[in-house]
Amino acid sequence: MSTSFLLLELTKAGAAEAAYRVLLDTEKPGWLYEVMQGATTVWETWEGYVGKGAVDKGDAGSLNHYSPGAVCQWLFDTCAGIQVAGENHFIIAPIPGGELTHAGARYHSIYGEVSSRWKRTENGYKFMVTIPANCTAEVRLPDTEAVRVTSGIYEYDIVKKMK
């Protein structure tokens, strides 16, 4: 199963922490394993280069394989939480987790820049959201009621018992 689908399905099932463990795992077959082995592209096999000249000898599969590396959408719409929900309406629903201390993303819409960032604080999380002119958004933060906002810059401090 592709990592991108696995992250999405784990999150849908209420297991976002498990999704973060998959994303941040540096051991084989973890998603970051290849990065820790020096990969600059995503390999088709976990072994990648098997030795000097292995690619030339056919000892490795593709070293630029899309399927295991397709995590960008999950990082964008789940970790940072930006979702396009209409022509000028957005849902901002970040799900922080794992060992990450901060995350953020920007979307350059035809109306202007939409951004969502979060960072861990001593008491929980700080969320920063930007919505461009002539747009609305529904902001859904962990353990809070959703709020509808218009254009502007918003900051939210969520006190949460940290693990």
Sequence and secondary structure as in RCSB ss.txt:
>XXXX:A:sequence
MSTSFLLLELTKAGAAEAAYRVLLDTEKPGWLYEVMQGATTVWETWEGYVGKGAVDKGDAGSLNHYSPGAVCQWL
FDTCAGIQVAGENHFIIAPIPGGELTHAGARYHSIYGEVSSRWKRTENGYKFMVTIPANCTAEVRLPDTEAVRVT
SGIYEYDIVKKMK
>XXXX:A:secstr
  HHHHHHHHHHTT HHHHHHHHH  STTSTTHHHHTT SS  SSSS   STTTTTTT S  SS SGGG  HHHI
IIIIS EEEEETTEEEE     TT SEEEEEEEETTEEEEEEEEE SSEEEEEEEEEEEEEEEE  TTS  EEEE
EEEEEEEEE    
